[in-house]
Amino acid sequence: MAVQVVDRSLMTSDQTPHQARCVGGGGWVVSYLPGRTLTLEQATAALQAAEAVSAVRALADRVGLTPLETIGLAMQEPPWSEPARLGGQRFWRRGRLER
């Protein structure tokens, strides 16, 4: 991820077409957050988030999901629990732990 500041007034990235512009007084506006004025640190984080979305989009395409589906499912679905190793091989089958 490569956010760059150009002439202290424009922030760009090689990973996303979104940009941030300095509006004076230490304030920045980001192309996908109209009407909000952010600090330099917040604007940088916003562009980094846009870069992450670009990466998620590419990965989501590979598994046949939209970026929103991918993020939503990854946030909502609980991870699998590690099966207990109490002697013998155990594995998950049909939603339950079996030998």
Secondary structure, DSSP 8 states (H G I E B T S, - for coil): --EEEETTTEEEESS-S--EEEEETTEEEETTSTT--B-HHHHHHHHHHHHHHHHHHHHHHHTT--HHHHHHHHHHS--------SSS--EEETTEEE-
